[in-house]
Amino acid sequence: MYIALDGPGFYKALTVTDTAQELKVNSERYDQRRIVTAQPTDGIIYYGFDNQVTAATGTAIFKNQLWKMEMLGYYGEVWLVADTGKSVVTKIAEVG
């Protein structure tokens, strides 16, 4: 399936810790986003779909792996977390 991208894109580096945080570039998630990406640059992070995600329950994204999710009409939450005691610099993007 082809997803037409006609909106703006936003990106930044986010430090992911062992406290779950939402994948969003600004204070509010971009409500027109169609694709989100995450790329941890110095460790492993995990993603899930609510703020209860942990390293034990989330799906791993490995160091330097580019992870992409096409939203396909799902404009909900994506949450990121690192292992206990870790801080992982992660490059994120939201594209509309």
Secondary structure, DSSP 8 states (H G I E B T S, - for coil): ------S-EEEEEEEE-SS-EE--SSSS--TT--EEEEEESSS-EEEESSTT--TTTSEEE-TT--EEEE-TT-----EEEESTT--EEEEEEEE-
